[in-house]
């Protein structure tokens, strides 16, 4: 999982993160979104019974 490094990038390099996560302008955006979805499926819900 790469949640921590991405959160650091988003916090300390927000312009670079915005460029990479822009679906209309970056070839990296779709793989980032796919990884986000996969990562979110790997973690249990924060509240039991929540979806």
C-alpha positions as CSV (number, residue, x, y, z in Angstrom):
1,X,0.0,0.0,0.0
2,X,1.2,3.4,-0.8
3,X,-1.2,5.6,1.2
4,X,1.4,7.2,3.4
5,X,3.8,8.4,0.6
6,X,0.8,9.7,-1.3
7,X,-0.6,11.6,1.7
8,X,2.8,13.2,2.2
9,X,3.0,14.2,-1.4
10,X,-0.6,15.7,-1.2
11,X,0.3,17.6,2.0
12,X,3.7,18.9,1.1
13,X,3.6,19.1,-2.7
14,X,-0.1,20.0,-3.4
15,X,0.5,21.4,-6.8
16,X,2.4,18.3,-8.0
17,X,-0.3,16.1,-6.5
18,X,-3.0,18.1,-8.2
19,X,-1.2,17.7,-11.6
20,X,-0.8,13.9,-11.1
21,X,-4.4,13.3,-10.0
22,X,-6.1,15.4,-12.7
23,X,-8.0,12.9,-14.8
24,X,-8.2,15.3,-17.8
25,X,-4.6,16.1,-17.9
26,X,-2.4,13.3,-16.4
27,X,-1.8,9.8,-17.6
28,X,-1.1,9.0,-13.9
29,X,-4.6,9.9,-12.7
30,X,-6.5,6.7,-13.7
31,X,-3.9,4.3,-12.1
32,X,-3.9,6.5,-9.0
33,X,-7.7,6.2,-8.8
34,X,-7.5,2.4,-9.4
35,X,-5.0,2.1,-6.6
36,X,-7.2,4.3,-4.3
37,X,-10.1,1.9,-4.9
38,X,-8.0,-1.2,-4.3
39,X,-6.5,0.3,-1.1
40,X,-10.0,1.3,0.2
41,X,-11.2,-2.3,-0.3
42,X,-8.2,-3.7,1.6
43,X,-9.0,-1.8,4.8
44,X,-11.9,-2.8,7.1
45,X,-14.6,-0.2,7.6
46,X,-13.9,2.4,10.3
47,X,-17.3,1.8,11.8
48,X,-18.5,-1.8,12.0
49,X,-21.5,-2.3,9.7
50,X,-20.8,0.9,7.7
51,X,-20.4,0.6,3.9
